[in-house]
Every structure is written in C-alpha cells, then in structure tokens.
C-alpha cells in the first residue's frame, strides 16, 4: 500500500492496537479461546506504521505473529494478561487506541486447580461474564481517540446503527467498526453519532478507510488546537 502525502498528519502519532484472541483457563492445561486470527490487527498496524505513526501492538496467541522492525509488539495469552497490559500501556498517553482484540466474553466461575480427568463421560462448566475491557478504556485514558469493534450478524443498516449506539453509550468510542461475516465480509465505519461513514467489503479496504478516518479526525483536532494557540 502506498501512503500518500494526505496521511502526513499521522507522523509521530502514538497508536496502541489490541489484536488476536484471549484465553481463559479451564484447568492448568486447558483453555477456552476463539477463532480470531489477528489478521485485521496486523493489517491496521502495518498501514499506520507506513503512515508515520509509532505503533504498539498488544497481540494475543495467534498462529502468525506480527513481525516488523518499526512496530513494538507485546504478547499476552490470557484475558487477565491483556487487562493488566492495558492498564500499564494507557498510562503512556497514546493518541489513538484501536481495540480490535476478540476478548473472551465468559470465564469459568472457578477454574480447576488440577488437570481434569479426560475419562469423564460428561463435564459441566459454569461460566460467568468477564468485565468488558473496552468499557474501561476511556476511564483509563479520557483524552485518547478510541476505535472499537463489534462483530455481529447484522440484519440491515438500521440494525447496525441501533447496535452501535449501544456500544457508544457504554464505551464512548470515537469511531466504531461494525463487522459482519454474514454473506461475505462487510464492515461499516461509524462515527460517535452512530452515523455510517462508509462500508468496506474487504479487510484491506477497511484498513484504508480507517487510516483515512483517523487522519481526518486527528488532523481536525490538530487544526483546532493550532487556531486556539494562534488566537492567544
């Protein structure tokens, strides 16, 4: 991807991206996970790095880890590890946080302390909801521009808007990417008013649209700040 001069405003911007799945323990050997590959997170990280941003990626247990000289990667495996990393990283005053990781929605109420016997004919696991990490990000870093992701089988654009409004109310995201895999990949990019800005039909197209949206928003903020300073 060739980065044009239009994206120069991302030079020096500090971006934190979460990517990949999280694990929660069943016993000392077994975990519950999900099928997130981290592919989209890698694409976004590379694109923003090429646009001049300083990128840090918190990457879960993926099959193909991100490897790039200019991108700092910090690994996690378990839900609790990601939660702890976010608390540490968000003290560093990032300009943008892109929360793309597929975070576990449930965990065992009480993980087993020893390896379960594999000869059991049935096994019942009692699950309880995990804390929604994205709900805490603006509390930890109120001035950070937050991009959230929502994966659903959206029925139509009205459904996309309705579901995104709920997410924005809870998280105060500045942008939301609403993904669906129903009928092929599709991603809607919505602003803080839950208005659809554009629609992408591939991860590559979404990456380009997201980088352009960040450039537009961050550039606008910089222009307003410059005008305020000039008026003093």
Buried (B, 14 or more C-beta within 10 A) or exposed (E): EEBEEEBEBBEEBBBBBBBBBBBBBBEEEEBBBEEBBBBBBBBBBBBBBBBBBBBBBBBBBBEEBBEBEEBBBBBBBBBBBBBEBBEEBBEEEBBBBBBBBBBBBBBBEEBBEEEBEEEEEEEEEEEEEBEEBBEBBBEBBEEBBBBBBBEBEBEEEEBBBEBBBEBBEEBBBBBBBBBBEEEEBBBBBBBBEBEBBBBBEEBEBBBBBBBBBBBEBBBEEEEEEEEEEEEE
